[in-house]
Amino acid sequence: MRLSAEQFAELVAVLRSDRAQPRRQHEKRRCPRIAINASIPIELILDGRRSPAIDVTVRDFSTRGMCLLYHSPLENGQQFICILRRHSGGHVALLCTVVQCRRLTDKFFGIGAEFTCTLAHATTAYESAETARIRQSVLD
């Protein structure tokens, strides 16, 4: 799956940090990446079920995928749902597949993931928790 230029621009605007890194000449990636430093929730798919959301750091982002920093390795082929905030309000949920995982430091792994598809009408655990929190605050 490839994000449209409009989707990519919107999501980068939300995630963009002031820190940009120049692109390396020996880069072999299919798409240019934007350096990012943002925390996002993801839901791992384990035994066909969605796990509770965990926060990871986005290292870089492209129209085809992203690189995450996380304290544990993820296996190639592992799928997860990433939940990204939209400027226009709400969230977009993307199904992602791990294509690479390597140790970066004693504490972190770099996890390369490709976007598999957009989950148009999926309610994420993050949204469910947020809805429950709002509902509870209104009822109290």
N, C-alpha and C positions, 0 to 999 in steps of 0.2 A: 504494500500500500504506500502511496505517496501523498502527503498533504498538499492541498492546493496552495498556491502562492498566498492567497488571502488568509487561509487557516494558519499557515506558517508565520506570516507577518503578525497576526494577532497573538499567537502563542509566544513568539519571541518577545514581543512588546511586553507581555506579562512577566516573562521569566528573565528578561535581559538585566544584566548587572552592568556596572560601569567599567568592569574589567574586561577588556577585549584582548585576545591574544592573536598575533599575526599567524597566518596560515603557513605551515611548513612547506617547503618546495618539494620534498620527497613524499608528500601526502598521496596515498593511494585510494582514498575514499571516493565513492561514487558521487557524493554530494558535499558541498562545502558545509562546514559546521560553524555554529556561533558559540563562543565561549559563554557559559552561563554559570551562575552560582546561586541556585535557588533550591529551597526545600519543597518537595511535593509528596503527597501520600500515594502509595501504590498498594494494591491488593494482590498478593500472590495467589495463583490458581493451584491448589493442592488437592489431589484426588478428585478433580472436577468441581471443587467448591472454592469459593472466594474466602480468603483468610481476612482477618481484621486488618484495617489499613495500617501501614507502617510508613514512617517518614524516611525518605532518602534524599540525597543531594544530587541535583542535575549538574553534571560537569560541562557537557556541551549538547547541542541540539541541532538537528538538520531536518530536511523535509522527509527523510526516510527513517529516522530513528534518533536515538540519544544515548549518551553515556552517563551512567549513574555511579555515584560513590556510595558504597554500603559496607558495613562491617563484617558481613558474611558473604561467602561465594554463592553464586546461583549457577545451576547447571545449564549448559547449552540446551535450548529447546524449552526451558522453563517459561511459562507464560505468566503474565501479570497484567493487571489493569492499572493504568496511570490516570490520575484524575487531575486535570488542568483547569484552572480558573479562566473564565472568559471576561474580557473587558466589558462586553455587553451584558454581563450578569450570568449566573449559572456556571455550570461546569461542562467540560467535554471529557468523556471517558474513552480511552484508546486501549485496545488490546495490543500488547507488546510481546515479542518473543526474544529471549536472550540468545545472542549469536556469539558472544565472546565474554569471557570472564578471566581477569588476571589480577594477581596480587600487585598492588601499587606500593603499599607500605605495610608495616607490621599490623596496622589497624584497619586498613581499607582495601577494598577490591574495586577495580574499574569494571563495570558491567555494561557491555555494549548490547543494545536492544534495538530491534527493528519494529516499526509500527506494522501491525498485522491488519487491523481494521478499526473503524470507529464504531463504538457501541452507542447507536443513536438513542435508544430509549432505555438504556440500562440505568437502574438506580444503584448507585454505588453505596458501599457501606458508609463512606464519608458523608454522602448526602443524607443517608438514613439517620446517621448519628446527629447531623446538624438539624434535620427536621425534628427529631425527637427532643433535642435540646431546646429548640424554639417553642415547640408545643408545650413542653414542661414549664418554660418560663412564662408563657401566656396563661397557663392554668394555675400557676402559683399566685 
